[in-house]
Amino acid sequence: MYYPLQIPYLLDSKFSQDVIYKEYIPQNQSFILCYWSMDSIHSLSRSVNNIVVTDGCIDLVVDFTNQEIGFSGMSETVFDFPFDVPSFSFGARLMPGAFHQLTGLPATAAMDQFLPLQEVWQEFDHTHFFSLDVELAKTFFRDFLEVKTLGLAPSSYTTLFSKLSIQLPATAQELYRTLFLSARQCQRNFLKHYGLSPKKVLSIIRFQSCLLFLTTQGDKRNVSAFQHYYDQPHFINDFKKHIGLTPTELLAMYEK
């Protein structure tokens, strides 16, 4: 299964001084990769920088402090995403392709922008939701999404990232052949389902696969960490573009 990593606590040393970031993986869910939360540690007022790594996902994001809820995704890593603390935010990271399948809207409607939930699902009780305390609101939020996904089977595009992460085509042309699509058809379908080009999708999966490998495989990582890349310089340059660090720099921070 495709499972991208968001690691703000590693990428900004000051982040963990002010915020606790947690992820919870639901069982038997084909549309929701995880539920996440960012909670303030203390009551001191300041601005905190969050680094959002591109992962192909569109999240349903709740800014509980400012009473905002909506869909948003990032086509490129955002290295400077400031927010003020104390604050409470949480959300659901949807599987790539799930936004389009669940809403019927093109993924471009929420990629690189914020789409308020009430413009998508008007039945959501915004007033009641923000009248609850944070923990009850989280339960309300999860129950609402459970109802939205109940009984649905993921489409071939909602499962495609997971399939590609197992056997990744080396080029966009190889991807077109694998999907039995022309270049134009693939471009159109990927924009609709992911808000991304086929080339960008391959780049994200390649990077996220290596990021997961580097942070989980211990001593084996030096042997095949750049298995999806043409050569080591390509691997290092692409890795730094996506996360702002070389693999060696990331590992040094991770091992602390």
C-alpha positions in Angstrom: 0.0 0.0 0.0 1.2 3.5 -0.8 1.9 5.3 2.4 3.7 8.7 2.0 5.6 10.3 4.9 5.1 13.7 6.4 7.9 14.4 8.9 7.8 18.1 9.9 9.4 17.2 13.3 12.5 16.2 11.5 12.7 18.9 8.9 12.4 21.8 11.3 14.1 21.3 14.7 12.0 24.1 16.2 8.7 22.5 15.2 8.8 19.9 18.0 9.3 22.6 20.6 5.8 24.0 19.9 3.8 21.2 18.2 3.0 17.5 18.6 2.3 15.9 15.3 0.6 12.5 15.3 -0.9 10.1 12.7 -3.5 7.4 13.2 -4.0 4.7 10.5 -7.6 3.5 10.3 -8.4 -0.2 9.8 -10.2 -1.5 6.7 -10.1 1.9 4.9 -9.4 2.1 1.2 -9.9 5.9 0.9 -8.2 7.4 4.0 -4.5 6.8 4.5 -4.4 8.3 7.9 -5.9 10.8 10.3 -3.5 13.3 11.6 -3.3 16.0 14.3 -1.1 19.0 15.2 -1.6 20.1 18.7 0.2 23.0 20.5 2.4 22.0 23.4 2.1 25.3 25.3 0.2 28.5 25.4 3.0 30.8 24.2 2.0 32.8 21.1 4.4 32.5 18.2 4.6 31.6 14.5 5.7 28.1 13.6 7.0 26.9 10.3 5.6 23.7 8.9 7.2 21.9 5.9 4.6 20.1 3.8 6.2 17.4 1.6 4.5 16.7 -1.7 2.8 13.3 -1.6 0.1 13.3 -4.3 -2.6 13.4 -1.6 -5.4 15.8 -1.0 -6.3 16.2 2.7 -9.5 17.3 4.4 -8.0 19.8 6.8 -9.5 21.3 9.9 -8.2 24.5 11.4 -10.2 24.2 14.6 -8.8 27.4 16.1 -10.0 29.5 13.2 -13.0 27.4 12.4 -12.1 26.5 8.9 -12.5 23.1 7.2 -11.7 22.2 3.6 -9.8 20.2 1.0 -6.2 21.0 0.0 -3.2 19.3 -1.6 0.3 20.4 -2.6 1.8 19.6 -6.0 5.2 20.8 -4.8 6.9 20.7 -1.4 6.1 23.8 0.6 9.2 24.7 2.7 7.7 27.7 4.4 4.1 27.1 5.6 3.7 29.3 8.7 1.0 29.0 11.2 0.4 30.6 14.6 0.3 28.7 17.9 -1.3 27.9 20.1 -3.7 26.2 17.7 -5.4 22.9 17.1 -5.5 21.4 13.6 -6.3 17.9 12.4 -7.4 16.2 9.2 -7.7 13.1 7.0 -5.1 12.4 4.4 -7.0 10.9 1.4 -5.5 8.3 -0.9 -4.5 9.9 -4.2 -7.6 9.7 -6.4 -10.0 9.4 -3.5 -11.0 13.1 -3.6 -12.3 12.8 -7.1 -14.0 9.5 -6.5 -15.8 10.8 -3.3 -16.7 14.2 -4.5 -17.0 13.9 -8.3 -14.9 17.1 -8.6 -11.6 17.2 -10.5 -8.6 17.1 -8.2 -7.4 20.4 -9.7 -10.2 22.0 -7.6 -8.3 21.3 -4.4 -4.7 20.9 -5.5 -2.5 24.0 -4.6 -5.6 25.8 -3.2 -8.1 25.5 -0.4 -11.6 24.3 -1.2 -14.1 24.8 1.7 -16.0 21.7 2.6 -19.4 23.4 2.5 -18.8 24.0 -1.3 -18.6 20.2 -1.7 -20.8 18.6 0.9 -23.4 21.1 2.1 -25.0 18.7 4.5 -22.0 19.0 6.8 -23.2 20.8 10.0 -20.4 23.4 10.2 -22.0 25.2 13.2 -22.5 22.1 15.3 -19.0 20.8 14.4 -17.2 23.9 15.7 -19.4 24.1 18.8 -17.9 20.8 20.0 -14.7 20.5 22.0 -11.7 19.2 20.0 -11.9 15.5 20.9 -15.6 15.3 20.2 -15.0 17.2 16.9 -12.4 14.6 15.9 -15.0 11.8 16.5 -17.7 13.7 14.6 -15.2 14.3 11.7 -14.2 10.6 11.5 -17.8 9.4 11.7 -18.8 11.8 8.9 -16.0 10.4 6.6 -16.9 6.8 7.5 -20.4 7.4 6.2 -19.1 9.0 3.0 -16.9 6.0 2.3 -19.3 3.3 3.5 -19.8 0.5 1.0 -17.7 2.1 -1.7 -15.0 0.2 -3.5 -11.9 2.2 -4.6 -11.6 2.9 -8.3 -8.6 1.8 -10.4 -7.3 5.3 -10.0 -7.7 5.4 -6.3 -5.6 2.2 -6.0 -3.1 3.1 -8.8 -0.5 4.8 -6.5 -0.2 1.6 -4.5 0.2 -0.5 -7.6 2.8 1.8 -9.0 4.8 1.9 -5.8 5.3 -1.8 -6.1 6.3 -1.8 -9.8 7.2 1.7 -10.9 7.6 2.5 -14.6 10.9 4.2 -15.3 9.4 6.8 -17.7 6.1 8.5 -18.5 6.1 6.6 -21.9 6.3 3.3 -20.1 3.5 4.4 -17.8 1.3 5.2 -20.8 2.0 1.7 -22.2 1.2 0.1 -18.8 -2.2 1.8 -18.6 -3.0 1.3 -22.3 -3.5 5.1 -22.7 -2.2 7.7 -25.1 -0.1 10.5 -23.7 -3.0 12.9 -24.0 -5.5 10.6 -22.4 -3.1 9.9 -19.5 -2.5 13.6 -19.0 -6.2 14.4 -18.9 -7.1 11.5 -16.6 -4.3 12.2 -14.1 -5.2 15.9 -13.9 -8.8 14.9 -13.2 -8.0 12.2 -10.6 -4.8 13.6 -9.0 -4.4 17.2 -10.1 -0.9 16.2 -11.3 0.8 15.3 -14.5 1.9 11.7 -15.1 5.5 12.7 -14.9 4.9 14.4 -11.5 3.1 11.4 -10.2 6.1 9.2 -11.1 8.5 11.7 -9.4 6.4 11.7 -6.2 6.1 7.9 -5.9 9.8 7.5 -6.7 10.8 10.0 -4.0 8.4 8.8 -1.4 9.5 5.1 -1.9 13.1 6.1 -1.3 12.1 8.3 1.7 10.3 5.3 3.3 13.2 3.0 2.5 15.8 5.3 4.0 13.8 5.8 7.3 12.9 2.1 7.8 15.5 -0.3 6.4 18.5 0.2 8.8 21.8 -1.0 7.4 20.3 -2.2 4.1 19.5 1.4 3.0 22.9 2.1 1.6 22.7 -0.8 -0.8 19.5 0.1 -2.7 18.2 3.4 -1.5 18.4 4.9 -5.0 17.0 1.8 -6.8 14.4 3.9 -8.7 16.9 6.4 -10.0 19.3 6.3 -13.0 22.3 7.1 -10.8 23.3 8.4 -7.5 23.6 12.1 -8.5 20.1 12.0 -9.9 18.8 10.4 -6.7 20.6 13.1 -4.5 19.4 16.0 -6.6 15.8 14.8 -6.8 15.7 14.0 -3.1 16.9 17.5 -2.2 14.4 19.1 -4.5 11.5 17.3 -2.7 12.7 17.7 0.8 15.4 20.3 1.0 18.0 17.9 2.3 20.4 15.3 0.8 19.7 11.7 1.9 22.8 11.8 4.1 21.6 15.0 5.8 18.2 13.5 6.4 19.6 10.3 7.8 21.8 12.2 10.2 18.7 14.0 11.5 16.6 10.9 11.6 19.2 8.9 13.6 19.2 11.5 16.4 
